[in-house]
Amino acid sequence: MKRSKEETQETINTILDTAFRQLLSGGFERMSYTSLSEESGISRTGICHHFGKKTKIPLQLKDRLLHHLLENLDFSADIEVFRTSWVSAMQEQSFRDIWRVAYQLHINEQVSDIVTLFNQALQDKCEVNFGQNCQQEIVSLMGYTLLRLHSLK
């Protein structure tokens, strides 16, 4: 029996919800079709049918990852407030997990555009809110984050 579009979308959403949790808790390398299947109750074949390659899953989650990243940052005042909010956000496990996943995916050449997407989105938001180019500040904060990830496990 053929599944409806709604049922298919529900299955995809279940896989993506499960993948999001697994990416943040264990990273890209620990997420597998087997772990997704066990947690979601959807067969490995079903997961493979919807995504083909494991690397396609985080690409479907990039907007969700970006949303969760941005909600930790304060764009309401100026670049100093933004910088302070970033440093404060580094104390939040979820913020660190998102960056950890982004850098893991960046290293995996098949999914390397996630860090670029984050960088561009942050730059765009800074330009809109602060009226200035913040690229140097963002790159500096991204470097700070990369260096701090190891010490703040």
ROFI-341180 format. One line per 4 residues: number of its first residue (from 1); for each residue x, y, z of N, C-alpha, C. Coordinates in pm, whole numbers, plus 32768, in hexadecimal, padded with zeros to 4 digits. Layout:
N
NUM) X:Y:Z:X:Y:Z:X:Y:Z  ...;
This chain:
153
1) 8054:7F8B:8000:8000:8000:8000:8059:807D:8000  803B:80D8:7FA8:8088:8153:7F9B:8068:81B2:800F  80D0:81F0:8042:80C1:824D:80B1:809A:82D7:807C  804F:831F:80CC:8027:83A6:80A5:809F:8405:80B5;
5) 8094:847A:8078:80FD:84DE:8086:810F:8506:8118  80A1:850C:8160:80A6:8531:81EE:80F1:84C8:823F  80D5:8449:8223:811A:83DD:826A:81AF:83DC:824A  81CE:83F3:81CB:825A:83F9:81A2:82A1:846C:81E9;
9) 8261:84E1:81ED:829E:8554:8230:82AD:853C:82C5  824D:84F9:8301:8256:84D7:8390:82CE:847C:83AA  82E3:841B:8351:8356:83C1:835E:83D9:840F:8352  83E1:8466:82EE:8459:84B8:82DB:8471:850F:8356;
13) 8409:854D:838A:8417:85A2:8401:8445:8553:847A  8413:84D9:8489:843F:8484:84F8:84D3:8465:84EC  84FE:8444:8473:858D:8429:845C:85E0:84A5:847B  85B4:8518:844A:85FF:8594:8460:8603:85BC:84F3;
17) 8594:85AB:853A:8592:85C9:85CA:85F6:8570:8614  85F6:84F1:85F0:8652:8491:862F:86E2:84B4:860C  86F9:84D4:858D:8780:84F7:8561:87B2:8575:85A8  875B:85D6:85B9:8781:8653:85FD:87B1:8634:868A;
21) 8764:85E5:86D2:878B:85C0:875C:8811:8575:875B  881F:8517:86FF:889A:84C7:86FC:8913:8519:86D1  8900:8573:8674:8970:85C9:864A:89A3:861B:86C0  8946:8656:870B:896F:86AB:877B:89A6:865B:87F0;
25) 8974:85E4:8805:89A3:8598:8878:8A21:8546:885B  8A30:8518:87E0:8AA3:84C2:87C3:8AF7:84E9:874C  8AC8:8549:86FE:8B13:8574:8689:8AF2:8524:860D  8B26:8552:859E:8B0A:8517:851B:8B3F:8489:8510;
29) 8BB6:8471:8543:8BF4:83ED:8534:8BA8:8381:8581  8B6C:83A3:85F0:8B22:8340:8640:8A95:8325:860B  8A60:8384:85C1:89DB:8370:8587:89E7:830C:8514  8990:82A9:8514:8992:8245:84AA:8903:821E:8487;
33) 88F3:81DB:8416:886E:81AA:83F3:883A:814D:845F  8893:80FE:849A:886A:80A2:8503:8839:80EE:857E  8886:8152:85AA:885C:819D:8621:87DC:81EC:8606  87D0:8223:858E:8755:826B:856B:86DE:820C:8569;
37) 86F2:8196:8532:8687:8133:852A:865B:8106:85B5  86BE:80EA:860A:869D:80BB:8691:8650:8124:86E1  8677:81A1:86D5:8634:820A:8723:85AE:8234:86E7  85A5:8237:8663:852B:8269:8621:84C3:81FE:8608;
41) 84EF:817F:8604:8493:8113:85E2:847C:8105:854C  84C7:814F:84FC:84BC:8147:846A:852F:80F0:8438  8511:8098:83DB:8576:803A:83AD:85EC:8082:836C  865F:803F:836F:86D5:8075:832B:86B8:808B:8297;
45) 866F:802D:825C:864A:8038:81CF:85F4:80B4:81B8  8597:80CD:8212:8542:8143:8207:8592:81C4:8211  85F0:81C7:826C:8645:823D:827B:8699:8252:81FD  86D3:81E6:81CD:8724:81EC:8153:86CF:8218:80DC;
49) 8654:81EA:80D6:85FA:8211:8068:85E5:82A8:8065  85D5:82E4:80D9:85B8:8374:80DF:8635:83CB:80D1  86A8:8398:80FA:8720:83EC:80FB:8793:83B9:80A7  8793:833A:8083:87FF:8307:802F:8883:82FF:8079;
53) 88C5:836F:8087:8945:8376:80CD:8933:83B8:8155  8983:838D:81B3:8981:83C7:823A:899D:845D:8235  89F0:8488:81D9:8A15:8515:81D0:89A2:856F:81A5  8938:8536:816F:88C4:8587:8147:8870:85B0:81C0;
57) 887A:8565:822B:8827:8582:82A1:884A:8609:82E0  88C9:8624:82FF:88E5:86A7:833B:88C8:871C:82DD  88CF:8705:825C:88AC:8770:81FE:8819:8796:820C  87C6:8734:822B:8738:8750:8242:8721:8795:82C9;
61) 8784:878E:8320:8778:87C8:83A6:87BF:884E:83B4  87FE:887F:834A:8850:88F7:8358:8801:8971:8386  8785:8980:8357:8735:89F3:8383:870F:89E7:8416  86F1:896E:8442:86D0:8959:84CF:874A:8973:8528;
65) 87BD:8942:84FC:8838:895B:8547:8855:89F1:8550  8845:8A35:84DF:885C:8AC6:84DD:87FB:8B0F:853A  877E:8AE8:8537:871A:8B27:858F:8742:8B19:8621  8769:8AA1:8649:8790:8A89:86D5:880F:8AD5:86F9;
69) 8867:8AE4:8698:88E1:8B32:86B0:88BF:8BC5:86C7  886D:8BFD:866E:884D:8C8C:8674:87FC:8CB1:86F0  87A9:8C55:8720:8756:8C77:8794:87A8:8C8A:8813  8825:8C60:8811:887F:8C74:8884:88C8:8CFA:8881;
73) 88BA:8D43:8813:8909:8DBD:8801:88B1:8E39:8807  88EA:8EA6:8838:88A1:8F24:8849:88CD:8F88:87DE  8872:8FA4:8783:888A:9004:8718:8840:9087:8732  8812:909D:87AC:87B8:910D:87C9:87FD:9194:87D8;
77) 887D:9196:87F6:88BB:9218:8815:892E:9237:87B6  89A4:9207:87D8:8A1A:9226:8787:8A78:91AE:8786  8AE9:91C0:8745:8B47:9151:8735:8B7F:9122:87BA  8B8E:917B:881B:8BBF:9154:88A0:8B5C:90F6:88E5;
81) 8ADD:9118:88DF:8A75:90C3:891B:8A73:903C:88D4  8A7D:903F:8850:8A82:8FC3:8801:8AF8:8F6D:882E  8B6F:8FA9:8837:8BE7:8F5F:885F:8BD5:8F23:88EB  8BA2:8F72:8947:8B8B:8F41:89CF:8B27:8ECE:89D0;
85) 8ABF:8ED9:897F:8A5B:8E6D:8979:8A9A:8DED:8943  8AF5:8DF9:88E6:8B39:8D84:88AD:8B8E:8D3F:8918  8BDC:8D8F:895F:8C31:8D57:89C9:8BD9:8D15:8A34  8B6A:8D54:8A57:8B0C:8D18:8AB8:8ACE:8C98:8A80;
89) 8AAB:8C9A:8A01:8A6E:8C24:89C2:8ACC:8BAC:89C4  8B4E:8BC6:89C5:8BAF:8B58:89CA:8BA1:8B06:8A4A  8B5E:8B3B:8AAE:8B47:8AEF:8B28:8AD2:8A8E:8B18  8A84:8AA0:8AAF:8A10:8A4A:8A95:8A39:89D1:8A43;
93) 8A1A:895C:8A75:8A3E:88DF:8A31:8A05:88DA:89A3  898A:8904:8991:894C:88FC:890C:8994:8954:88A6  89C1:89CA:88D0:8A0C:8A23:8877:8A8F:89E2:884D  8AD6:89AA:88AF:8B54:8964:8890:8B3B:88EC:8837;
97) 8AD1:88A2:8853:8AB3:882C:8802:8A98:8850:8771  8A51:88BD:875B:8A35:88E8:86D1:8AB7:8909:868A  8B0F:8952:86CB:8B8F:8972:868C:8BE5:88F7:867A  8BE3:889C:86DA:8C31:8820:86CD:8C03:87D3:8652;
101) 8B81:87C7:8641:8B4A:8782:85CC:8B6F:87CC:854C  8B62:8850:854D:8B83:889E:84D5:8C14:8888:84AB  8C6F:8889:850C:8CFC:8875:84EA:8D16:87E5:84BF  8CD3:8783:84FD:8CE1:86F8:84D0:8CB3:86EB:843F;
105) 8C42:8728:8420:8C0D:8721:8398:8C66:876B:8336  8CA2:87D7:8363:8CFC:8823:830D:8D76:87CF:82E6  8DA6:8781:8344:8E18:872A:8328:8DF1:86BE:82C4  8D75:868E:82CC:8D42:862C:826C:8D21:8679:81EC;
109) 8D75:866E:818A:8D6C:86C2:8112:8CE6:86BC:80CB  8C98:8655:80E1:8C17:8649:809D:8BAD:86A3:80DC  8BC7:86D8:8152:8B65:872B:8198:8BA6:87AD:81C7  8C02:87E1:817C:8C55:884F:81AC:8C12:88D7:81AA;
113) 8B9C:88E3:8171:8B61:8969:8166:8B18:8999:81E3  8B10:8949:824C:8AC7:8970:82C5:8B0D:89E5:830C  8B8F:89DE:831E:8BD8:8A4B:835F:8BCF:8AC9:8309  8BD8:8AB9:8286:8BCA:8B2B:822B:8B3F:8B69:8238;
117) 8AD8:8B16:8241:8A50:8B47:8254:8A44:8B95:82D7  8A79:8B5D:8344:8A75:8BA1:83C5:8ABC:8C28:83BD  8B32:8C28:8382:8B81:8CA2:8375:8B33:8D0C:8328  8AF9:8CE6:82B8:8AAF:8D47:8265:8A32:8D7A:82AD;
121) 89EB:8D1F:82EF:8971:8D47:8337:8993:8DA7:83A9  89FE:8D8B:83F1:8A28:8DE5:845D:8A52:8E6D:8425  8A9B:8E6A:83B7:8AC6:8EE7:8378:8A4C:8F39:834C  89EE:8EF7:8309:8975:8F3D:82DB:8928:8F7A:834F;
125) 8917:8F2C:83B9:88CB:8F5D:842D:8913:8FD3:8470  8996:8FCC:8478:89E3:903C:84B1:89D5:90B9:845B  89DE:90AA:83D9:89D3:911F:8381:8949:915F:838E  88E1:910D:8394:8859:9142:83A2:8847:9188:8428;
129) 8876:9149:8493:885F:917E:851A:88C1:91EB:8545  893D:91E2:8516:89A2:9240:8544:89CE:92A2:84D8  89A4:9289:845C:89C7:92E1:83EE:8A5B:92E4:83CE  8A9F:9279:83EE:8B2E:9275:83D2:8B58:91E7:83AE;
133) 8BCA:91DF:836C:8C03:915E:834A:8C46:9126:83C7  8C1F:90AF:83ED:8C52:9071:8467:8CA5:8FF5:8449  8CCE:8FE6:83CD:8D12:8F6A:83A5:8D8A:8F4B:83FD  8DDD:8FAD:8418:8E54:8F95:8469:8E2C:8F67:84F6;
137) 8DC7:8FA5:852F:8D97:8F7F:85B5:8D60:8EF0:85B4  8D12:8ECF:854F:8CD6:8E49:8546:8D42:8DDF:8536  8DA1:8DF8:84DE:8E0F:8D98:84CB:8E5D:8D88:854E  8E74:8DF5:8593:8EB9:8DEF:8614:8E6A:8D9B:8679;
141) 8DE8:8DB1:8680:8D93:8D64:86DD:8D8A:8CD1:86B5  8D87:8CB6:8634:8D86:8C2A:8606:8E09:8BE5:862C  8E78:8C2B:861E:8EF9:8BF4:8648:8EFD:8BDC:86DE  8ECD:8C3D:872A:8EC3:8C2F:87BB:8E72:8BB3:87DF;
145) 8E03:8BA2:8799:8DAB:8B30:87B2:8DF2:8AAD:8796  8E34:8AA6:8726:8E7C:8A2C:8701:8EE4:8A09:876B  8F2D:8A6A:8799:8F93:8A52:87FF:8F57:8A2B:8886  8EE4:8A63:88A8:8EA4:8A48:8929:8E58:89C4:892C;
149) 8E31:8991:88B9:8DE1:8916:88B7:8E27:88A3:88FE  8EA7:8898:88EA:8EF1:882A:8927:8EF6:8837:89C0  8F08:88AF:89F1:8F16:88C1:8A81:8E91:88C5:8ACC  8E22:88D7:8A83:8D9E:88E1:8AC4:8D45:8869:8AA7;
153) 8D7B:87F4:8AA1:8D2A:877D:8A80:8CBF:8763:8AE2;
